[in-house]
C-alpha cells in the first residue's frame, strides 16, 4: 500500500512475529513487533497510535486470554484484529463483541491476513474521514450523519445522492436516532442551502393553532389576530420545510397540507389572496405510517405525497459499533464549545459501549455532556458516571448474565450424555438472557459473551 499504514503486531512467538512481520512489510506496511501487552503500550507511547493492532490472546506474563481482553480498551481508537488458535474461537467471538474488528486463526494464511488487514484499515480510514468531516462541518454549516455501521453508511450515501434534488423525503425510525440531523444534512448539501431551513413539530402545536402557524393569517381572521402574520410555509420559501412527527398531524391539517403539496399554493387563514411557494418538504416520524393509514388515522394520499424517498434510521442498540465514533464526535464538539480538552478513560469508554441506550443517540449525547460537565482535569472516568447515578442501568447489562439461574443437583444426571446436558444448559441460559433483555438479541449476546450472529446460530440450532 502506498499510504504506509503502521501496524503493531503483538505475539509472544518470535518466529511468528518475524514471519508475519515480513509478510506485512512486503505488502508495504510499516510493522512494529512486540511480545506482550506492556511492550505494546510502550510502543504506542513511543511510536504513536498504530493504524491497526494484531493481537494474540495468550500473552505473557499470565497467558490468560481474559486478561488480554481486559487490555483491549487501552488501544482505544485503533482497530484490533485477534490472532487466535482454533480452540479459542469462542474467545475470539467474545473479543469481537467487545469491539475487535475481526479475528484470524493460526496457522495464518498470508493472503487471508492481507485481506483482513486491508479491510480493517479501509474502515479506519472511513472513520477518520468522518471525524474530519465532523470537525470541519461547523465551519461550513453542514450537518453530517455519523456512524460506521452499514445503516449509517447507507444513509450517508442516500443523502449525497438525493440532497441536490428536490425529491420529497420521509425519514422514519425511533426517537433520538438523528432524523432532524438527516433533514438538515439534506438541506445543507442541496441547492437550497442558502435558503431557510424551517422546522415544525406537528405534535407540539395545538391543532387549532397549527393552521395559522403553517399558513399564516390576516388581520382580523380570528379573535386576537391584530395584524397580518406570515406562516412557516412562507418563511420556508426557496428553502426546506421539515415536518417533524408528521404522524401526529391532525386530520383537518392533513387535507390542507395535501393541497399545498399538489398545487404549491395556499390561502392564509382569513385571507383571499392565493399565495405560491417554492419549498422542499422533508418529513419525519417514529410512527408506522402504513399502520396509521390502515387504521384511517393518516391519509393514504398524503402518505404517498410525502413518501418520495424513504430513509430509515436504526436504534443505537442495533449499531453499537457507531458508539465510539459518536462519543468522539460529541467530545470534539464539547472541546470546541468550552475551549477545554476532554478524554474518556478506557473503563468509561467500556461503560458507554456496554450500556443500553433506549433514548438512542440523543440519550448518549446528553449523558456524555452531563458527565463531562463535572469531570476533573478533562478526564471522564467511572467516578463521574457513578456520581450522577448512571451506574445502575449499565450494571444491569454487565451483570445480567450473573442473575440467579438455579441449577440444582437434580439437574445433573448420569442417565444423559454430557453433550445432551450441556445443550440443555445452553438452551436455558439463552432463554434466560432473552428474558432478561426483553428479547433484544444484541443485549442477550453481550450477557452470554457471544457475538449477535453466534447467538442467532444457537437459537436456530436449538429452536429456541
C-alpha positions in Angstrom: 0.0 0.0 0.0 1.2 3.4 -0.8 0.0 5.0 2.5 2.5 3.0 4.6 0.0 2.2 7.3 1.5 1.5 10.7 0.7 -2.0 12.2 1.5 -3.1 15.7 1.9 -6.9 15.9 1.6 -8.3 19.4 2.5 -12.0 19.7 4.8 -13.9 22.1 6.2 -16.3 19.4 9.3 -14.7 17.9 9.2 -16.9 14.8 5.6 -15.9 14.1 6.4 -12.2 14.7 9.3 -12.4 12.2 7.3 -14.3 9.6 4.1 -12.2 9.8 6.1 -9.0 10.0 7.9 -10.0 6.8 4.6 -10.7 5.0 3.2 -7.4 6.0 6.3 -5.5 5.2 6.3 -7.0 1.7 2.7 -5.6 1.3 4.1 -2.1 2.0 3.0 -1.7 5.7 5.2 -0.4 8.5 5.3 -3.1 11.2 6.4 -2.9 14.8 6.5 -6.3 16.5 6.4 -6.9 20.3 5.8 -9.8 22.6 3.4 -8.6 25.3 0.7 -6.1 26.1 3.1 -4.0 28.2 5.6 -3.7 25.4 2.7 -2.9 23.0 1.6 0.0 25.2 5.1 1.3 25.5 5.5 1.1 21.7 2.3 3.1 21.4 3.7 5.8 23.6 7.0 6.0 21.7 5.9 5.5 18.1 2.4 6.9 18.3 -1.0 5.3 17.8 -0.9 2.5 15.3 -3.4 2.3 12.4 -4.0 -1.4 13.3 -3.2 -3.8 16.1 -2.8 -7.5 15.5 -3.2 -9.0 19.0 -2.6 -12.6 20.2 -4.9 -13.6 23.0 -2.4 -15.7 25.0 0.4 -13.4 26.1 2.9 -13.2 29.0 3.2 -12.9 31.9 -0.2 -14.5 32.6 -1.0 -16.2 29.3 -4.7 -15.6 30.2 -6.9 -14.6 27.2 -9.4 -12.9 29.6 -6.7 -10.6 30.9 -5.7 -9.8 27.3 -9.4 -8.9 26.5 -9.4 -6.6 29.5 -6.5 -4.7 28.0 -8.3 -4.0 24.7 -9.6 -0.6 25.7 -6.0 0.6 26.1 -5.8 0.5 22.3 -8.8 2.9 22.1 -9.3 4.3 18.6 -7.3 1.5 16.9 -8.9 -1.4 15.1 -7.9 -4.7 16.6 -7.6 -8.0 14.8 -7.4 -11.0 17.1 -4.9 -13.7 16.3 -6.1 -17.0 17.7 -5.7 -20.7 17.8 -8.6 -22.9 16.8 -9.6 -23.7 20.4 -10.0 -20.0 21.2 -12.8 -19.4 18.6 -15.4 -18.5 21.3 -13.0 -16.1 22.9 -12.4 -14.5 19.6 -16.1 -14.0 19.2 -16.2 -12.5 22.6 -13.4 -10.1 21.6 -15.5 -9.0 18.6 -18.5 -8.4 20.9 -16.2 -6.2 22.9 -15.1 -4.1 19.9 -12.5 -6.1 18.0 -12.8 -5.8 14.2 -12.2 -9.4 13.3 -10.1 -12.5 14.1 -7.9 -14.7 12.2 -6.8 -18.2 13.2 -3.4 -19.8 13.2 -1.8 -21.1 11.1 -2.2 -17.8 9.3 -2.6 -17.8 5.6 -0.7 -14.7 4.2 -3.3 -13.9 1.6 -6.1 -14.0 4.1 -4.1 -11.9 6.5 -3.6 -9.3 3.8 -7.4 -9.2 3.1 -8.4 -8.9 6.7 -5.8 -6.2 7.4 -6.8 -4.1 4.3 -10.5 -4.4 5.2 -9.9 -3.1 8.7 -7.7 -0.3 7.5 -10.3 0.8 5.0 -12.8 1.1 7.8 -10.4 3.0 9.9 -9.8 5.5 7.1 -13.5 5.9 6.8 -13.8 6.6 10.5 -11.1 9.2 10.4 -12.6 10.8 7.3 -15.9 11.0 9.1 -14.2 12.6 12.0 -12.5 15.2 9.7 -15.9 16.0 8.2 -17.5 16.4 11.6 -14.7 18.7 12.7 -14.9 20.9 9.7 -18.7 20.8 9.4 -19.4 23.8 11.8 -17.2 26.0 9.7 -19.4 25.3 6.6 -22.7 24.9 8.5 -23.2 21.4 7.2 -24.6 18.5 9.2 -23.0 15.1 9.0 -24.7 11.8 9.9 -22.0 10.0 11.9 -21.5 6.2 12.1 -19.6 3.3 10.7 -22.4 0.8 10.6 -23.9 -0.4 7.4 -27.1 1.5 8.1 -25.1 4.8 8.7 -23.1 4.3 5.5 -26.3 3.7 3.5 -27.9 6.8 4.9 -24.9 9.0 4.0 -24.9 7.5 0.5 -28.6 8.3 0.1 -28.1 11.9 1.5 -25.3 12.6 -1.0 -27.4 11.3 -3.9 -30.7 12.9 -3.2 -29.7 16.2 -1.5 -29.1 18.1 -4.8 -32.6 17.1 -6.0 -36.0 18.4 -4.9 -37.4 15.0 -4.2 -39.5 14.7 -1.1 -38.0 12.6 1.7 -39.6 10.7 4.6 -37.3 9.8 7.4 -38.5 7.1 9.8 -37.0 5.5 12.8 -37.0 5.5 16.7 -36.8 8.8 18.6 -33.3 10.1 19.1 -31.7 8.4 16.1 -30.9 11.6 14.1 -33.9 12.2 11.9 -33.5 16.0 12.2 -29.7 15.7 11.6 -30.6 13.9 8.3 -33.1 16.6 7.3 -30.5 19.3 8.0 -27.9 17.5 6.0 -30.3 17.2 3.1 -30.8 21.0 3.2 -27.1 21.9 3.7 -26.0 19.8 0.8 -28.8 21.0 -1.5 -29.1 23.8 -4.0 -31.3 25.4 -1.4 -28.6 25.6 1.2 -28.6 29.5 1.1 -32.3 29.5 1.8 -34.1 29.0 5.1 -34.5 25.7 7.0 -37.7 25.8 8.9 -38.6 23.0 11.4 -42.0 22.4 12.9 -43.0 19.7 15.3 -46.5 18.7 14.2 -47.5 17.2 17.5 -46.2 20.1 19.7 -48.5 22.8 18.3 -52.2 22.6 19.3 -54.5 21.6 16.5 -56.3 24.9 16.5 -53.1 26.8 16.1 -51.3 24.6 13.6 -53.1 26.0 10.6 -52.2 29.6 11.5 -48.6 28.6 12.2 -48.2 26.9 8.9 -50.2 29.2 6.6 -50.2 32.4 8.5 -53.2 34.7 9.0 -54.5 38.1 8.1 -55.6 40.8 10.5 -59.0 40.1 11.9 -59.1 36.5 10.8 -60.0 35.4 14.4 -60.1 36.9 17.9 -56.6 38.1 18.8 -55.4 38.4 15.2 -54.4 42.0 15.5 -52.1 42.1 12.5 -51.0 40.0 9.5 -48.7 37.2 10.3 -46.6 35.1 7.9 -46.8 31.4 8.2 -43.9 28.9 8.3 -44.6 27.9 4.7 -43.9 31.5 3.6 -40.8 31.7 5.7 -39.6 28.5 4.2 -39.9 29.8 0.6 -36.9 28.9 -1.5 -35.7 26.6 1.3 -36.7 23.5 3.2 -39.6 22.8 5.5 -39.0 20.0 7.9 -42.3 18.4 9.3 -41.2 16.5 12.4 -43.5 13.8 13.7 -45.9 14.3 10.8 -47.8 11.2 12.0 -49.3 13.4 14.8 -50.7 16.0 12.4 -54.5 16.5 12.9 -56.7 15.1 10.2 -58.0 18.5 9.0 -54.5 19.8 8.5 -53.6 16.7 6.5 -56.2 17.7 3.9 -54.9 21.3 3.7 -51.2 20.2 3.5 -52.1 17.8 0.7 -53.3 20.7 -1.4 -50.1 22.6 -0.8 -48.1 19.6 -2.0 -50.3 19.1 -5.0 -50.5 22.7 -6.2 -47.8 24.6 -4.4 -50.4 27.2 -3.4 -52.4 28.1 -0.3 -54.5 30.8 1.4 -53.6 32.4 4.7 -56.2 31.9 7.4 -58.9 34.5 6.7 -57.1 35.6 3.5 -58.4 35.7 -0.1 -55.1 36.0 -1.9 -53.7 32.8 -3.3 -50.1 32.5 -2.4 -47.5 30.4 -4.2 -44.4 28.9 -2.6 -41.3 27.0 -3.8 -40.3 24.8 -0.9 -38.9 21.3 -0.4 -40.7 19.1 2.1 -38.8 16.7 4.3 -40.9 14.8 6.8 -40.1 12.5 9.8 -41.9 10.2 12.1 -41.3 7.5 14.7 -44.7 6.1 13.9 -45.6 3.3 11.4 -47.5 5.4 8.9 -48.5 2.4 6.9 -50.3 1.1 10.0 -51.8 4.5 10.7 -53.1 4.5 7.1 -54.7 1.1 7.6 -56.4 2.5 10.8 -57.6 5.6 8.8 -55.6 7.7 11.2 -53.4 9.1 8.4 -54.5 9.9 4.8 -53.2 7.4 2.3 -52.9 10.1 -0.5 -50.8 12.3 1.8 -48.6 9.4 2.8 -47.7 8.8 -0.9 -47.2 12.5 -1.4 -44.7 12.9 1.4 -43.0 9.5 1.0 -40.8 10.2 -2.1 -37.5 8.6 -1.0 -37.6 6.8 2.4 -34.7 6.9 4.8 -34.9 4.6 7.8 -32.7 5.0 10.9 -31.9 2.3 13.4 -31.9 2.2 17.2 -28.4 2.5 18.6 -28.6 -1.0 20.1 -28.7 -2.3 16.6 -25.5 -0.5 15.6 -23.2 -0.5 18.7 -20.2 -0.1 16.5 -21.2 3.5 16.0 -20.9 4.4 19.7 -17.1 5.1 19.8 -17.1 7.5 16.9 -20.3 9.2 18.1 -18.6 9.7 21.5 -15.5 11.1 19.9 -17.6 13.5 17.7 -19.5 14.8 20.8 -16.3 15.2 22.7 -14.8 17.2 19.9 -17.9 19.4 19.9 -17.6 19.9 23.6 -13.9 20.8 23.3 -14.7 23.5 20.8 -17.7 24.8 22.7 -15.9 25.1 26.1 -12.3 25.5 24.9 -11.0 22.6 27.0 -9.5 19.2 26.4 -11.6 16.1 27.2 -10.8 12.4 27.1 -12.6 9.2 28.0 -10.8 6.7 30.3 -10.7 3.2 29.0 -13.2 1.9 31.7 -15.6 4.8 31.0 -15.5 4.1 27.2 -16.3 0.4 28.0 -19.2 1.5 30.2 -20.6 3.6 27.3 -20.2 0.7 24.9 -21.8 -1.8 27.2 -24.8 0.3 28.3 -28.2 0.1 26.7 -29.4 3.4 25.2 -33.2 3.3 24.9 -33.1 7.1 24.1 -30.6 6.3 21.4 -28.1 8.9 20.2 -29.9 11.7 22.0 -29.6 9.9 25.3 -25.9 9.0 24.6 -25.1 12.7 23.9 -27.0 14.1 26.9 -25.3 11.5 29.2 -21.8 12.4 27.9 -22.5 16.1 28.3 -23.6 15.6 31.9 -20.5 13.6 33.0 -18.2 15.9 31.0 -19.6 18.9 32.9 -18.3 17.5 36.3 -15.2 15.7 35.2 -11.8 16.7 36.8 -8.9 17.7 34.6 -10.6 16.8 31.4 -10.7 13.1 32.1 -14.1 11.4 32.1 -14.0 8.3 34.4 -16.4 5.9 36.1 -16.2 8.2 39.1 -18.3 10.9 37.4 -20.6 8.3 35.9 -21.3 6.8 39.3 -21.6 10.2 40.9 -24.5 11.1 38.6 -26.1 7.7 39.4 -25.8 6.4 35.9 -24.3 3.2 37.1 -27.4 1.1 37.7 -28.6 0.7 34.0 -25.0 -0.2 32.9 -24.6 -2.7 35.8 -27.8 -4.4 34.9 -26.5 -5.2 31.4 -23.0 -6.2 32.5 -24.2 -8.4 35.3 -27.4 -9.8 33.8 -25.7 -13.0 32.9 -24.9 -13.4 36.7 -28.6 -13.1 37.6 -29.6 -16.2 39.5 -30.4 -19.1 37.3 -30.8 -22.0 39.7 -29.0 -25.3 38.8 -29.7 -27.9 41.4 -28.1 -31.3 42.0 -31.3 -32.8 40.4 -30.3 -31.1 37.1 -27.2 -33.3 37.0 -27.7 -36.9 35.9 -25.6 -39.7 34.6 -28.5 -41.0 32.5 -27.8 -38.5 29.8 -24.6 -37.8 27.9 -22.5 -34.7 28.7 -23.3 -33.2 25.3 -27.1 -33.5 25.9 -26.9 -31.9 29.3 -24.7 -29.1 28.0 -27.2 -28.4 25.2 -30.0 -28.2 27.8 -28.0 -25.8 29.9 -27.2 -23.6 26.9 -30.9 -23.5 26.0 -31.8 -22.5 29.5 -29.1 -19.8 29.5 -30.2 -18.4 26.1 -33.8 -18.3 27.2 -32.8 -16.6 30.5 -30.7 -14.0 28.7 -33.5 -13.3 26.2 -36.0 -12.9 29.0 -33.6 -10.5 30.9 -33.1 -8.4 27.7 -36.8 -8.4 26.8 -36.0 -10.3 23.6 -33.1 -8.0 22.5 -30.7 -10.4 20.8 -27.8 -7.9 20.8 -28.0 -7.4 24.6 -28.6 -11.1 25.2 -25.5 -11.9 23.2 -23.5 -9.5 25.3 -24.8 -11.1 28.5 -23.7 -14.5 27.2 -20.3 -13.4 25.9 -21.3 -14.2 22.3 -21.5 -12.3 19.1 -25.0 -11.5 17.9 -24.6 -13.8 14.9 -23.3 -16.5 17.2 -26.4 -16.3 19.4 -28.7 -16.3 16.4 -27.0 -19.5 15.2 -27.5 -21.2 18.5 -31.2 -20.0 18.6 -31.7 -21.6 15.2 -29.8 -24.8 16.1 -31.8 -25.4 19.3 -35.1 -24.0 18.0 -35.4 -21.6 21.0 
